[in-house]
Amino acid sequence: MQMPDPDSDVLGRRGEIVRALREILPHESVIAEEEGLRAYECDGLTAYRQLPLIVALPETTSQVSEILRYCHGRGIKIVPRGAGTSLSGGALPLADGLTLGLGKFNRILEIDYGNRCVVAQPGVTNLALTQAVESEGFHYAPDPSSQIACSIGGNVAENSGGVHCLKYGLTANNLLGLEVVLMDGEIVRVGGRHLDAGGYDLLGIMTGSEGLLGVITEVTVRILPKPSTARAMLIGFPSVESAGDTVAAVIGAGIIPGGMEMMDRPAIHAAESFVNAGYPLDAEALLIVELDGPEVEVDHLISRVEAIARDLGAQSIRVSTSEAERDSFWAGRKAAFPAVGRISPDYYCMDGTIPRHRLSEVLAGMTALSSKYGLRVANVFHAGDGNLHPLILYDANVPGELEKAEEFGAEILRLCVKVGGVLTGEHGVGVEKRDLMNEVFTETDLAHQQRVKCAFDPTQQLNPGKVFPTLHRCAELGRVHIHRGQTRFADLPRF
């Protein structure tokens, strides 16, 4: 059967679509009035806004399946949405597309301590996973700064990290299984409670796929025992270069902290005035280094890190002496993004990753770019794994400042790529970095990535307009033929 063209006009059929959706969902779970749609017009990348055609709020997998099957047969585009905390525009709506909100999928389904895993619906917040198991001495390791609000389904879609990803890995390293609904309504399961599965790594393909391959309706994650001891260090430096050198030296010495975060002077002052964590206000750069494990090991590692830091010019070192004090050290870092909102009307939060040993060079480059564009930048980032989060400060009410901030950000990402890094560490590509993908990938690379999308979503109705700077129709990308027991690609484009 020939599928309808997903690019066909659906605006004239809006009333019909609303009625059909209300046969699948309760009346109040289909939002069609402008006032209600406003709540979904953007995600965390607030510079871009668009009212969706309709918003649907299912609460069961079977409802998601019915909705996708209906939309698939009628050429209606789908934008999956979790908590809306994406900072790359991954959940930006389409004027001719349905936004599928998964906020009602908010239950933890099972806690399995025997297999050290939790099965949860995608709308469960990241922090709620740890809160559900901490009484038994466990935790869920990935902890994005937005963990109080961001959902586990969104974490999977973006492969989120957090301050403890240096030692414990990103979402991909803590994910065991998924239930996913494909665009034609088929419900599939990949992975499970076991550590590995035979066949292709479909779990790996789904992780970080940004809603382009399927809609996640269930997540199984790994939980870990909480370390017996965890202590954090606040280390102040007279320059960002000396702090960057310390990061490289600590990792080079074979020490893998639980977390290793860096903030520059503007970020330090903004965070300190926001949470009063006791940050050194005379420092140009601050490292927060957390060591965890058996107490004797933690004490030994703290002394080693302290020696390395002092050799490289640290001007102040403070070590937490209680759990409350350790939490206060992290409170400023976790609140850094909202804290910066106190010193600027608007800010543009970037996300790029570089080799650790190029940190000082990139920070110097950002300083030069700040002068070039006449915009301040505050740096808050996961120093241990080289994941930068520059916050470009601007005022959207000043004509041209948003455009300058965007170009400034693009130059930062080009600099990351130039020194051997990549465009994103955890925020994803979305619409923000879509037009920079050619800085990293050739047309052939991108065509192969789109073939993966075509295998899951041949009509390209799931989250179109995201990630790929140019979207080829699946027919243009070639088709697979079986020929004498062998698989070969036919009609491949030549670049």
C-alpha positions in Angstrom: 0.0 0.0 0.0 1.3 3.5 -0.9 1.5 5.6 2.2 0.1 9.2 2.2 2.7 11.9 1.7 3.6 13.1 5.2 4.3 16.6 3.8 0.7 17.0 2.6 -1.4 19.8 4.2 -3.1 18.7 7.3 -4.3 22.1 8.5 -7.6 21.8 6.7 -8.2 18.5 8.4 -7.6 19.8 12.0 -11.1 19.4 13.2 -11.4 15.9 11.8 -8.1 14.9 13.5 -9.2 16.4 16.9 -12.4 14.3 16.7 -10.5 11.2 15.9 -8.1 11.7 18.7 -10.9 12.2 21.2 -12.2 8.8 20.2 -8.9 7.4 21.4 -8.3 9.6 24.4 -10.5 11.4 27.0 -11.7 14.8 25.7 -9.5 16.7 28.1 -6.4 14.8 27.0 -6.6 16.4 23.5 -5.6 20.0 23.5 -6.7 22.1 20.6 -7.4 25.5 22.0 -4.7 28.2 21.6 -4.5 29.0 25.3 -3.7 25.3 26.1 -1.3 24.9 23.2 0.8 27.9 24.4 2.3 25.7 27.2 3.8 23.5 24.5 5.1 26.1 22.1 8.8 25.6 23.0 11.1 23.5 25.1 14.2 24.7 27.1 15.6 26.4 24.0 13.1 29.3 24.4 14.5 31.4 21.6 12.4 29.3 19.2 8.6 29.1 19.5 5.9 27.5 17.4 2.3 26.5 18.3 1.7 22.8 17.6 -1.2 21.8 15.5 -2.7 19.7 18.4 -1.4 18.2 21.6 -2.3 14.7 22.7 -1.6 13.4 26.2 -1.9 9.6 26.3 -1.3 7.6 29.4 -1.1 4.0 28.1 1.1 2.3 25.6 -2.0 1.1 23.7 -3.2 4.7 23.4 0.2 5.7 22.0 0.0 2.8 19.5 -3.4 3.8 18.4 -2.5 7.4 17.9 0.6 6.6 15.9 -1.2 4.1 13.7 -3.9 6.7 13.0 -1.4 9.5 12.2 0.8 7.1 10.1 -2.1 6.3 7.8 -3.0 10.0 7.3 0.4 11.6 6.9 0.4 13.5 10.2 3.7 14.3 11.7 4.5 13.5 15.3 6.8 15.4 17.8 7.3 13.3 21.0 7.7 15.4 24.1 8.8 14.6 27.7 9.2 17.3 30.3 10.2 19.9 27.8 13.6 20.6 29.4 15.6 19.9 26.1 18.1 22.7 25.4 18.5 22.0 21.7 15.0 22.4 20.5 14.4 18.6 20.3 10.8 19.0 21.3 10.1 22.1 19.2 6.5 21.7 17.8 5.5 21.7 14.2 2.6 23.9 13.0 1.3 21.0 10.9 2.3 18.2 13.5 0.9 16.6 16.6 2.9 17.0 19.8 2.7 13.8 21.8 3.1 14.7 25.4 4.2 11.8 27.7 3.8 13.6 31.0 1.1 11.2 32.2 3.5 8.2 31.9 4.7 9.1 35.4 4.8 5.8 37.4 7.6 3.6 38.6 6.4 0.1 37.6 8.8 -2.1 39.4 11.9 -2.0 41.6 14.0 -5.2 41.2 16.8 -5.2 43.7 17.8 -8.7 42.8 18.6 -7.6 39.2 19.6 -4.1 40.4 17.2 -2.3 38.1 14.1 -0.1 38.0 11.3 -0.3 35.4 9.7 3.1 34.9 7.4 5.0 32.6 9.2 7.6 30.5 7.6 10.6 32.3 9.2 9.7 35.7 11.7 12.4 36.6 15.4 11.5 36.9 15.6 12.4 40.5 12.5 10.3 41.4 14.5 7.2 40.4 17.1 7.8 43.1 14.5 8.8 45.6 12.6 5.6 45.1 15.7 3.4 45.9 17.9 5.4 48.3 16.3 4.0 51.4 17.8 0.6 50.4 21.2 2.2 49.7 21.0 2.5 45.9 20.9 5.4 43.5 20.6 6.1 39.7 23.9 7.5 38.7 23.3 9.9 35.8 22.2 13.2 37.3 21.7 16.1 34.8 21.4 19.6 36.4 17.7 19.5 35.5 17.2 16.2 37.3 14.4 17.5 39.5 12.3 18.1 36.3 13.7 16.2 33.3 12.2 12.8 32.5 13.9 9.5 32.1 12.4 9.1 28.6 13.9 12.4 27.6 17.2 11.4 29.1 17.2 8.3 26.9 16.3 10.3 23.8 19.1 12.8 24.4 21.6 10.4 26.1 21.9 12.8 29.0 24.8 12.8 31.4 25.3 14.9 34.5 28.0 15.7 37.1 28.7 12.1 37.9 28.9 10.8 34.3 32.8 10.9 34.4 32.9 7.8 36.6 29.5 6.3 36.2 28.7 7.0 32.6 26.0 8.6 30.5 22.4 7.3 30.2 23.6 4.8 27.6 25.9 3.2 30.2 23.0 2.8 32.7 20.2 1.7 30.4 19.1 -2.0 30.2 15.9 -2.0 28.2 13.1 -0.1 26.4 9.6 -0.5 25.2 9.1 1.6 22.0 6.2 2.3 19.8 7.2 2.7 16.1 5.5 5.1 13.7 3.1 2.5 12.3 1.9 1.7 15.8 4.0 -1.5 16.3 5.1 -2.0 19.9 8.6 -3.5 20.3 10.9 -4.3 23.2 14.7 -4.0 23.0 17.1 -5.1 25.8 15.7 -6.2 29.1 17.0 -6.8 32.7 20.0 -8.7 31.5 23.4 -7.0 30.9 23.5 -7.7 27.2 21.4 -9.2 24.4 22.2 -11.0 21.2 21.8 -9.5 17.7 22.1 -5.9 16.7 22.5 -3.2 19.4 19.0 -1.7 18.9 19.2 -0.3 22.4 22.2 1.7 21.4 20.5 3.0 18.3 17.5 4.1 20.2 19.6 5.9 22.9 20.3 9.4 21.8 18.0 9.1 18.7 16.1 12.4 19.7 12.6 11.1 19.0 13.4 10.3 15.3 13.0 6.5 15.5 10.2 5.7 17.9 8.2 6.8 21.0 9.6 5.5 24.3 6.9 4.1 26.6 8.9 2.2 29.2 12.5 2.3 30.4 14.5 -0.2 32.4 17.6 1.4 34.1 20.5 0.0 36.2 20.7 1.1 39.8 24.0 1.1 41.8 24.8 0.9 45.5 25.6 4.3 46.9 29.3 4.7 47.7 30.1 4.2 51.4 32.0 7.5 51.5 31.7 10.6 49.3 33.6 13.9 49.9 33.8 17.0 47.7 36.6 19.5 47.3 36.3 23.2 46.3 39.5 24.3 44.7 40.0 27.9 43.7 42.5 29.0 41.0 43.9 32.3 39.9 43.2 31.4 36.2 41.1 29.2 34.1 44.2 27.8 32.5 45.6 26.5 35.8 42.3 24.9 36.6 42.2 23.3 33.1 45.7 22.0 33.6 44.7 20.5 36.9 41.8 18.6 35.3 44.2 17.0 32.8 46.8 16.2 35.5 44.3 14.5 37.8 42.9 12.3 35.0 46.4 11.7 33.7 47.5 10.5 37.2 44.9 7.7 36.9 42.4 9.3 39.3 38.7 9.0 38.2 36.7 11.3 40.5 32.9 10.7 40.9 32.5 14.2 39.5 34.7 17.0 38.3 33.1 20.3 37.5 34.5 23.7 36.6 33.1 27.2 36.8 34.7 30.5 35.8 34.5 33.8 37.7 31.1 35.0 36.4 29.5 31.7 37.1 31.1 31.5 40.5 29.7 34.9 41.5 26.2 34.2 40.1 25.9 30.8 41.8 27.3 32.0 45.2 24.8 34.9 45.3 22.0 32.4 44.5 22.7 29.6 47.0 25.5 30.9 49.4 27.5 27.7 49.1 30.8 29.4 50.3 32.5 29.6 46.9 35.8 31.5 46.8 34.8 34.9 45.2 38.5 35.8 44.6 39.0 32.9 42.3 39.1 33.1 38.5 38.1 29.5 38.2 36.7 26.9 40.6 36.9 23.1 40.4 34.5 20.9 42.3 36.0 17.5 42.7 34.2 14.6 44.3 35.9 11.4 45.4 33.9 8.4 46.4 34.5 4.8 47.6 35.8 3.3 50.8 36.8 5.9 53.3 40.5 5.1 53.3 40.6 5.3 49.5 38.8 8.6 49.5 41.2 10.1 52.1 44.2 9.0 50.0 42.8 10.3 46.7 41.9 13.7 48.3 45.5 14.1 49.4 46.7 13.2 45.9 44.3 15.7 44.2 45.3 18.4 46.7 49.0 17.9 45.9 48.4 18.1 42.2 46.2 21.2 42.5 48.8 23.0 44.7 51.6 22.2 42.3 49.5 23.8 39.5 48.8 27.0 41.4 45.6 26.4 43.4 45.1 29.3 45.8 42.4 27.8 48.0 41.2 24.2 48.9 38.3 23.3 51.0 37.1 19.7 51.7 33.6 18.8 52.8 33.4 17.4 56.3 29.7 16.4 56.3 27.1 15.2 53.9 25.2 18.6 54.3 28.4 20.5 53.3 29.0 18.2 50.3 25.4 18.9 49.2 26.0 22.6 49.5 29.1 22.5 47.3 27.0 20.8 44.6 24.0 23.1 45.1 25.7 26.0 43.5 26.7 23.9 40.5 23.3 22.4 40.1 21.7 25.9 40.3 24.3 27.6 38.0 22.0 27.9 35.0 19.1 29.6 36.9 21.6 31.6 38.9 23.0 33.1 35.7 19.5 34.4 34.9 20.0 36.9 37.8 22.9 38.6 35.9 21.5 38.7 32.4 18.0 39.0 30.9 18.6 36.1 28.6 21.3 33.5 28.1 22.0 30.9 25.5 23.2 27.6 27.0 25.7 25.8 24.7 26.9 22.2 24.7 30.0 20.9 23.0 32.7 18.3 23.9 36.5 18.5 23.5 39.6 16.5 24.4 40.5 17.4 28.0 44.0 18.4 27.1 42.7 21.2 24.8 40.6 22.8 27.6 42.8 25.8 28.2 43.1 26.5 24.5 39.3 26.4 24.0 38.7 28.6 27.0 41.1 31.2 25.7 39.4 31.0 22.3 36.0 31.7 23.9 37.5 34.7 25.7 38.6 36.1 22.3 35.2 35.4 20.8 33.5 37.1 23.7 35.5 40.3 22.8 34.7 39.9 19.1 30.9 39.7 19.6 30.7 42.0 22.6 28.8 39.5 24.7 29.7 38.1 28.1 30.1 34.4 28.6 29.9 32.4 31.8 31.4 28.9 31.8 29.9 25.9 33.7 30.9 22.5 32.5 31.7 18.9 33.1 35.5 19.4 33.1 36.4 15.7 33.7 34.9 14.5 30.4 35.4 17.7 28.4 31.7 18.5 28.1 31.5 22.3 27.9 28.4 24.4 28.8 29.2 28.0 27.9 26.3 30.4 28.8 26.3 33.3 26.4 24.6 36.3 28.0 22.5 38.6 25.9 19.3 40.7 25.9 16.6 39.5 23.5 15.0 43.0 23.7 18.1 44.5 22.0 17.8 44.2 18.2 20.4 41.8 16.8 21.7 40.4 20.1 20.0 37.0 19.7 21.5 36.7 16.3 24.9 37.6 17.6 24.5 35.1 20.5 23.6 32.4 18.0 26.7 33.1 15.8 28.9 33.3 18.8 27.6 29.9 19.9 28.2 28.4 16.4 31.8 29.6 16.5 32.3 28.0 19.9 31.1 24.7 18.4 33.3 25.0 15.3 36.2 25.6 17.7 35.3 22.4 19.6 35.3 20.4 16.3 38.6 22.1 15.2 40.4 20.8 18.3 39.1 17.2 17.8 35.8 17.5 19.7 32.1 17.1 18.8 29.0 19.3 18.6 27.2 17.8 21.6 27.9 16.0 24.8 24.4 15.5 26.1 22.0 18.1 24.9 21.5 16.6 21.5 21.4 18.2 18.0 17.7 19.1 17.7 17.3 22.3 15.7 20.0 24.2 17.5 23.0 22.3 15.9 21.3 20.8 12.9 22.9 23.2 10.4 26.3 22.5 11.9 26.2 18.8 11.3 28.2 19.3 8.1 31.1 20.5 10.2 31.5 17.0 11.5 30.0 14.7 9.0 30.2 14.4 5.2 27.1 14.1 3.0 27.8 10.3 2.8 28.0 10.0 6.6 24.7 11.9 6.9 23.0 9.8 4.2 24.0 6.6 6.1 22.5 8.0 9.3 19.3 8.8 7.5 19.1 5.2 6.2 18.8 4.1 9.8 15.9 6.5 10.3 14.3 5.2 7.1 14.5 1.6 8.5 12.4 2.7 11.5 10.3 5.5 10.0 10.1 5.1 6.2 7.5 7.9 5.9 9.7 10.3 8.0 6.9 11.5 10.2 8.7 11.2 13.5 10.2 14.6 14.6 11.1 15.8 11.1 13.2 18.9 10.8 15.5 17.8 13.6 19.2 16.7 13.5 19.6 16.5 9.7 20.4 19.7 7.8 19.0 18.2 4.6 16.2 15.6 4.8 16.3 13.1 1.9 13.3 11.0 1.1 13.9 7.4 1.8 13.5 6.5 -1.8 16.3 8.8 -2.7 18.6 7.1 -0.2 18.5 3.8 -2.0 16.8 0.5 -1.1 18.2 -2.8 0.1 17.8 -5.8 -2.3 18.4 -9.5 -1.5 20.5 -10.9 -4.4 21.7 -14.5 -4.4 21.8 -14.6 -0.6 23.7 -11.4 -0.3 22.5 -7.9 0.7 23.4 -5.0 -1.5 22.4 -1.3 -1.7 20.9 -0.2 -5.0 20.3 3.3 -6.4 22.7 4.9 -3.9 23.3 8.7 -4.4 26.7 9.7 -5.5 28.3 12.5 -3.5 
